[in-house]
């Protein structure tokens, strides 16, 4: 918002968090086979036409299309943030107007839910809020399975108040989001006109190819907290939480 100090702070957080948690936030190789495999599942795609033609970029996340046993939350996060880094560099709709997110959890299982530990969620929340230049809009959860709301309500307090207000649950149907995202702006697989998931996957792979040299070079940059003027960042305080939900039972 035209603040030099906020811009400096985000750049600082961006490289500090990438240095501390590269497994979450840094793609070192655009040909990383796990990143490519996850991308090819259509786990996350960005639709070609922004909301209302000139509004926010629309992201579709499908949390259950990948194997929770095969892929870690770090690999999932690294893939998602790698694609967002490309948007950060070239997509004015995403940077200026923000990102509206649809989260389809229809195929989600207890194993997928349990991947999202409080510690992982906190790291991803801090990175999204304090390190990326996007203006997050609402996130709409659709096709919600049994037990999801309980788990959602447990993890929700880990988010900032601002992020909590942006989340909307729409039950086990799709039509609840039409007042927020008209049908025509959804992909063809959801009855809309905004490209197909397969087309989006092809485009994202092309983008990774284009940014191959960029990711290789950018992986060399980071921060050295020993050289930071004043106190170094307390990452345990910034990103840490107590406890674990590994024993939570989800029907």
N, C-alpha and C positions, 0 to 999 in steps of 0.2 A: 504493500500500500504506500509506495513512494517513500519508504523509510530506509535510508542508507544503513542505519544500525541494525534493523531487522534483516536486511539482505546480508550483511556481514555475518550476523549470528547464524543464519541458515547455512551459509557456505561453511562456516566453522563446524556446525553440527553435522553437516553432510559428510565431510571428510573425517571428522573425529569418530563418528559412529561406524563408518565404513572401515576405518582402521581397527577399531576395537572389535567389531563383529563382522568380519568379511564374509563369513559363512552365510550371513543373513542378507547382506546388502551389496556385495561386490561380485559382478561377473568378470572373471579374469580372462575367460576364453569364450568367445561367441559360439564356438563349436562344442562347448561342454555338452556331452551327450545327455545328461540328466535335464539340463535346461531345454534342449531341443525336444526331448521326449515329452516333457511336461507341456511345452508350447504346442506340440502336435495333438495333445488331448483336447485342446480347446478349453483348458482350465480358465484361461483369461483371454479375452479378446476386446478390442476397442472398435466400436462400430463406425463405419465410414462417414455417416451424416450426423452432425451434432444435433442435440435436442433443439427442436423448433428452428432447424436449419442453421442458426447462427449462435446457438447457446453453448451449453457445456458439452464436453465430450462424454459419450456414454460408454461405460465399461460393463462387460458381462463377465461375472465370475461364476464358474460352475464347480462347486467344491467337491462333488462326489465322482467326478469323471476320471480321476486318477486313483491308483492303488495306494492306500494309506500305509500298507506294509512295505511298499517298494520305495516310496519317496518320503523324505523327512520334511519337517516344517521349514528347516533352513533352506533346503533346495527349492521348496515352493516359494518362499519369500524372495530368494535370490532371483528367481525367474520373474516374479511379478515386478520387483523393483528395478530389474534390468530393463524391462519394457517401459516402465514409467520414466526411466532415465532418458530413453529415446524421446518420449513425449515431451519431457522437460526441455529438450534441446531444439525441438522442431514444431511442436503442436501448439499454436497460439490459442486454439479453442480450449485446450486443457489447462494451459498456464493462466490465461486471462479470465476465462469464464468458468473454469473449474471442471470437476469430473463428477458426473452422476453415475452411481453404481447400482447394478442389478445383481443380486446374489441368489443364484438358484441352488438350493440345498436339497433338491428332490432326491438325488442319489447319495446324499450324505449318510454316513453310518456313524455308529458310536466311535469307531476307530478314527474317523476323520475328525470328529469333535475333540477327542482326547489328544490329538496332535497339538491343539492350540492351548498350551500351558499358559498360566498367568504370566510367567517370565517372558515367553515368546511374544505374547500379546502386548506386553508393556514395551518391549523393544520396538516392535513394529509401530505401535501407537506414537511413541516418541519420535521415531524416524519420520513418520508421515506428517506429524504436526510441526516438528521443529527443524527438519532438514530439507524437506521438499518444498518447492515454490508453488505448489498447486493450491487451489481453493476448493477443498472438498465440499461437495454438495450432499444431498441425501443418499443414503444407501438403503435400497429396498430389497428385503428378503422375501423370496417367493417359494412356493411348494415346500412348505416347512413340515418336516417329518415329526412324528411323535417323539417327545423328549427334548426337542431342540429348544423350545422356549425356556424350559427349566435351566438348561445349560447356559443359554443366552443371558438369562437374568443373573446367573452366578458370575459370569465374566464381565457383564456390563459395567459394574463399578470400577473395573480396571481402566476404563476409558475416561477421558476428560468429559466434563459436563457438556462442552460444546459438541463433542463427538456423539455422546449419548442422545442428544436432541436430534441428530441427523439420521438416526436409525429408525426404520419402519418395518414392521412385520405384517405380511399380507396373507397369512394363513396358507392353505394348500391349493390356492388358485392363483391365476395370473391376472385376472381382470381388476384386481384391487389396485394395480399400479397405473391403470389407464389414465386416471385423473392427473397423475404426475408425469407419466411418460406415455403419450398417445401410441396406440398400437402400431402405426406406420413406422415408428422409430425403433421398433424391435427387429431382430434378425428374422429371416424367413422361417427358421425352425420354430419360432414362437408366433408365427402368423403375421409377421410384419413385412416391411419392405426395405429394411436397412441392411442389405447385403446378407450373406450367409456366413455361418461360423467357419466353414471350410475356406471360404474366400479370405476371411480375416486372418486365419492361420497362415495361409500362403503369404499374405502381405507382411505379417509379423516376422516370418522367417526371412523374407527379403530384407527387412529392416536390420535384422541381426547380421545378415551378410554385409550390408552396407557399413555397419558400425563395427566390424571385426577389428580393424586397426585402432579405433577409438577405445574400445574396451580393453584391449591389450595395453595401450599406453596409459589409460586412466587408472588402471590397477596399480600403477607404480606410485601414485600420489596418495598422501595421507597426512596424519599429524603425528607429532612427537610430544606427548604430554610433559616430558621432562624439560622441554624448552618453552613451555607455555608461560607467559608472564603471569605472575600471581599464582593462585591455586590451580592445580590440575583438575580436570573434570572428575567428579566422583561418580563413576559409572554405576557402582553398586546402588547409590542413592537415586541416580537418574533413571535407571532401567530395572532395578531390582524389586522383587516382591517376595513376600514370605509365603511358604506353603505350596502345596501341589494338589491337583485334582485327579491324580492318576487313579485313585480308588473310588471316584465318583461313579455310581451306577446310573446308566442311562438306558431306559427301556426302549 
